[in-house]
Amino acid sequence: MLFGDTTVDGEDGRGKPTSVRIECVSPLAQMVVAAVAAGLPTLTVLISLLINNQRLSDLSRNIDRRIDERFQELSRRIDDTRDLLRSDMLRMEHVMDARLKHLEEHLAR
């Protein structure tokens, strides 16, 4: 017998047992019950940890991807602004050269 048994030897007139004999539970059964009682919650916690770890990894990859996209966009905008300023400065240089040439010609007369 694995878990033990309770037997009643007799009853009094009101239906209550007169003597009760309880057999001992085997040590193996006690160990099985203790292992199941401790193992199931532990297994549940471990599975939850693995799931949360995977979700955090996914979130981290998503955030890294979004940050990389933002930096690429920012880099593109900086390059565009630099090219625009370079072209504006070149145009201003040509205008200044034309004005200086005009002034030099006017002063040479």
KOLDRENZA-741501 format. One record per residue (C-alpha): x, y, z; residue in one letter. Coordinates in Angstrom, 3 decimals, padded with zeros to 6 digits. Each point is the difference from the previous one (the first is absolute). Layout:
N
        x        y        z aa
        X        Y        Z  A
...
END
This chain:
109
        x        y        z aa
  000.000  000.000  000.000  M
  001.468  003.322 -001.056  L
 -001.911  002.698  001.887  F
 -001.374 -001.815  003.048  G
 -003.566 -000.654  001.020  D
 -002.406  000.815  002.764  T
 -002.203 -002.798  001.244  T
 -002.815  000.132  002.487  V
 -000.462 -003.015  002.266  D
 -003.529  000.698  001.095  G
 -002.736  002.548  000.510  E
 -001.996  001.042  002.999  D
 -003.734  000.537 -000.179  G
  000.279  003.504 -001.394  R
  002.161 -000.966 -003.022  G
  003.293  001.162  001.473  K
  003.083 -002.230 -000.088  P
  001.019 -001.618  003.236  T
  003.614 -000.614 -000.959  S
  002.073  001.334 -002.834  V
  003.155 -001.544 -001.332  R
  002.184  002.103 -002.343  I
  002.695 -001.729 -001.981  E
  003.246  001.860 -000.626  C
  000.779  001.582 -003.330  V
  003.093 -001.408 -001.641  S
  003.113  002.207 -000.192  P
 -000.021 -000.342 -003.804  L
 -003.501  001.444 -000.137  A
  001.037  002.873  002.217  Q
  002.958  000.749 -002.270  M
 -002.197 -000.119 -003.105  V
 -002.513  002.409  001.518  V
  002.778  002.365  001.158  A
  001.697 -000.100 -003.411  A
 -003.250  000.740 -001.835  V
 -000.930  002.746  002.472  A
  003.380  001.713 -000.439  A
  000.609 -000.893 -003.641  G
 -003.135  001.314 -001.679  L
  000.264  003.587  001.283  P
  003.736 -000.011 -000.747  T
 -000.636 -001.247 -003.527  L
 -002.676  002.663 -000.493  T
  002.377  002.739  001.141  V
  002.774 -001.261 -002.272  L
 -002.299 -000.071 -003.030  I
 -001.193  003.527  000.833  S
  003.603  001.189  000.232  L
  000.829 -001.463 -003.395  L
 -003.042  001.622 -001.593  I
  000.758  003.392  001.551  N
  003.655 -000.260 -001.035  N
 -001.060 -000.638 -003.601  Q
 -002.413  002.944  000.074  R
  002.715  002.294  001.383  L
  002.403 -001.149 -002.711  S
 -002.609  000.758 -002.660  D
 -000.636  003.418  001.527  L
  003.721  000.752  000.102  S
  000.433 -000.944 -003.667  R
 -003.012  002.145 -000.923  N
  001.356  003.010  001.885  I
  003.466 -000.461 -001.544  D
 -001.539 -000.153 -003.481  R
 -002.036  003.154  000.612  R
  003.028  001.876  001.356  I
  002.065 -001.062 -003.027  D
 -002.745  001.230 -002.330  E
 -000.133  003.346  001.815  R
  003.782  000.439 -000.203  F
 -000.011 -000.844 -003.709  Q
 -002.740  002.572 -000.587  E
  001.887  002.577  002.072  L
  003.224 -000.719 -001.894  S
 -001.811  000.394 -003.319  R
 -001.491  003.319  001.121  R
  003.398  001.273  001.156  I
  001.541 -000.978 -003.345  D
 -002.820  001.766 -001.868  D
  000.437  003.129  002.114  T
  003.777 -000.035 -000.538  R
 -000.475 -000.307 -003.773  D
 -002.542  002.834  000.020  L
  002.302  002.277  002.014  L
  002.929 -000.852 -002.265  R
 -002.004  000.912 -003.103  S
 -001.252  003.221  001.638  D
  003.527  000.982  001.009  M
  001.247 -000.704 -003.534  L
 -002.781  002.137 -001.437  R
  000.839  002.790  002.468  M
  003.683 -000.289 -000.967  E
 -000.900  000.487 -003.675  H
 -002.175  003.016  000.846  V
  002.778  001.533  002.106  M
  002.551 -000.635 -002.771  D
 -002.277  001.669 -002.535  A
 -000.493  003.021  002.265  R
  003.727  000.286  000.724  L
  000.765 -000.250 -003.716  K
 -002.561  002.717 -000.702  H
  001.523  002.225  002.713  L
  003.536 -000.586 -001.289  E
 -001.082  000.898 -003.524  E
 -001.800  003.091  001.251  H
  003.064  001.132  002.015  L
  002.383 -000.680 -002.914  A
 -001.756  002.552 -002.252  R
END
